[in-house]
Amino acid sequence: MLKTRAKYNLGQVVRHRKHPFRGVVFDVDPEFANTEEWYEAIPEDARPAREQPYYHLLAENEQTYYVAYVSEQNLIADYSGEPVSHPDVHEMFTGFDDGNYQLHYQLN
């Protein structure tokens, strides 16, 4: 049985290690759960391992907002203290405090 613990929490603001974007975590897969086409589109020398948590982010860069799917190895915590400006943030989260958003509802 695979035992994986996610490093980042729902509502936490994170940054990509290599690419200039940041986002807020809104879901976590314990291991890769996207399509084969998505995975194969990543250059082989940069392809992350499947056996690690993958995070769904409401992401932003200087040009746009989007949803990103990122492996744990490619993320770092964002300690800027700045909120994420993604227009969908307020559909899932409420207040922003100390680099984290609170969920609108409690999960089981």
Secondary structure, DSSP 8 states (H G I E B T S, - for coil): ------SS-TTBEEEESSSS-EEEEEEEESS--S-HHHHHTS-GGG---SSS-EEEEEEE-SS-EEEEEEEGGGEEE--S------TTHHHHEEEEETTEEEESS---
